[in-house]
Amino acid sequence: MKKTLLFVFALVMTTSIMFAQVPIQKKGKTTTTTTTTTTTTQAGVEKKATPVVKKTTTAPVKVMKGFKSVNGDVVNLLSAVTTTKAPALTKEAAVDMAARGELLALKVGTKLYLVVMADGINASKKLAEKAGSKLTLIGKVKVRGGVTMLIVDGI
């Protein structure tokens, strides 16, 4: 009996170690902005100040194994499928479309992702709140019936 319990315990421990997921850390982005100022004195002479260079680095993103980080624009799914040239939506237009019940998607390059919450609810209303600029989402990518879905926990 003791040998059986020890064997089961060893089996459980080895399988839990084998399937433990370690987060993959991606490097953050560094953005450099340069600003120059010019001032005019009373004599009409312009003086140029030295440029001010600011470097900002975003924090690295930790992505769990099996998850994918995508960065794109919010678009109307119907116009993206029918015309293949869907422009990025502004926040006001996206909120209006979501209120009418239209589906919104995330366009990354030429690829479309239908964003779905982990509990199966469509995320169009939450996407509409974040529309108007680039949006980065982290989730699991699944393809079902030719539709690429991004399953996220939150937006």
N, C-alpha and C positions, 0 to 999 in steps of 0.2 A: 504494500500500500504506500509506504514511504517512497519507494523508488518511482512509483507511478506519479505521485504528487510532485516529486522533484523533476521528473521528466516534463510534466505539463508546465511547471513553473519555468524551466529552462527554455521550453518551446515558446512560451508567451514572451519571455524577455528577449529572445533573439528576433522574433518577428517584430516586436515593437521597436527594436533598434534598427532593423532593416528598413522599416517604413517611416522612420522619423524624417520630417521635412525640415531642411535648413533653408532660411531665407537667402536668396541671391541678392547681393547688393550691387546696384548700378551706380555709376559715377554721376554726380550732380553736374549741372550745366553752369558754366561761367559766362557771365554777360559783362561786356565792357562798354561803358558809355563815356563819351568825351564831350565836355561842354566848354565853350570859350565865350568870354564876355568882352564887350568893347565899351569903353566909356569915352564920353566927349567932355573935354574941359571947356572953360569959359572962352578960351582963346580959339576954340574950334579945332583943336588938335585931338585926333583920336588916339587913344592908347589901347593896345590890345593886351589883355591879361594872358598869363600863361594858361594853357588848357588844363582843365581839371579832369583827371581820369578816375572813374569809379569802377571798381570791379565788384560784382556781386555774384555770389555762388549760391545756387539753390542746394538744399539738402539732398543727399543721395536718397534714391527711392529703393525701399526694400520690397522685393517682389518674391512671394512664396513660390516654391517649385510647383509647376502646373498652372500658374497664373500668367497673364500677359498684361503689359502696360501699353495702352494705345493713346495717341495724342491726335486729335482731329477737330473738325468743325461739326456743329449741329446742323442737319439738313432735313428737308421734308422727304420722307421715304418715297412717297408716290412720284414726286417730280424727279427724284434721283433715279428711280427705276425706269420711268418712261422716257426721259430726255437724256439721261446719263451726264447732264451738266447741271447739277443742283448747286446753286450758290449757298454760301454760308448764311444762316439766318441771323437777324438781329434779335435781341431779347424780346422786343415788343411783338415782332412778327411770330416768333416761336411760341410765346404765351398765347397769342390769339389762335394759332393753329392747334395747340394742345387743348385749348378750351372748346374748340369745335370737334375734338376727338380724332384729329389726324395723327398719324404715326410719325414720330421723329426718329432719326437715326444718327449715328456718328459716322462721318465720312473721313477716312484716313487715306489720303492719296486717291486711288481709284477703288478702294475697297469700302464696302458699306457694312456697318455693324448695327444690327437691331439690338438695342440695349434693353435688357430684361433684369428685373430685380431677382435676387436669389429665391424669393418666395413665389416667383412666377408672374408678378404684376408688371405690366408695361411701365417703363420709366419715362414716358414722353413729357409728363408734367414737370418732373425734376430736371430733365434735360433742358426744358424751355427756360427754367430759372437761371441756368448757367450758360445759355446761348449768348452769342455776340463776340466771343473770343475763343481761342484754342482751349480745348478741354482735354484733360488727361484722366483716363479711367483705368482702373486695374480690376481684372476679373478673369473668369475662365471663358475661353472661346470654344464654342461648339457649333458644328454645322449639321443641321437637320433639314432634310428635304431641299437642299440647295440654298438655305437661308443661313447666313452667318450670324450667330447670336453672341453677344458679350454678356455673360451673367455676372452681375456685380452685387456686392453687399450693400453699398451705399454710394451716393453721388455727392 
